[in-house]
Amino acid sequence: MTPELLTEQPTPERPARQRLPAIVRVTQILDAALRVFSDKGFAAARIDDVAAAAGLSKGGVYTHFTSKEEIFGALLTRLMLPLHANRPPLHPDTAVTVDVLVHQVVAPMYESFGDPATALTLRLMLADGARAQQLVGQWREMVVEPYLADIQQLLQRGAAQGHLRRGVLLREPRLVLSPGVHTMLELLVQGTLDAAAMERQRKAHIAMLRELLEP
């Protein structure tokens, strides 16, 4: 008997089961969870709802996540992913100037605003973060604070090289992000920002950094 005859063939009643890489399944689950949490609210949503939206069995979701709380945390972590993923490592001899800071920090931030999932995740965090304070706290400690520490290290390196001015931004690196956070809040309120408005705010953000950081 040939191997082909031993293979279970799909039928209309039993479609072929897709075996996708874990990262694809996780993305599928997170996208579905974001829709479900946004529609129902985190408290009312169930794993069954997420599984149905993802086209998976409940067990299929539990293969990758132990609870909806863990899914919520993964959504928050994914919110920061573009900011990290678009920051290539710098060579030790690279001069850290404002242009480098823009490329490493500011540009990825504004690029992330173009992803509809960004606004949905931010709305979810604002709406349900109070119900998941421990998760939000863990996210801040494990994701946000290390990100800010990386920015501060970048600023200190530039200052040590003489390319950046020492001042409040070196002491409070979150202020480097403040104009982008303002843009993010506008995005949350309005649902979308036209490209011209986004570009105008990005340029103003860069201009502010030049005035505060360039010697």
Disulfide bonds with the S-S distance in Angstrom:
none
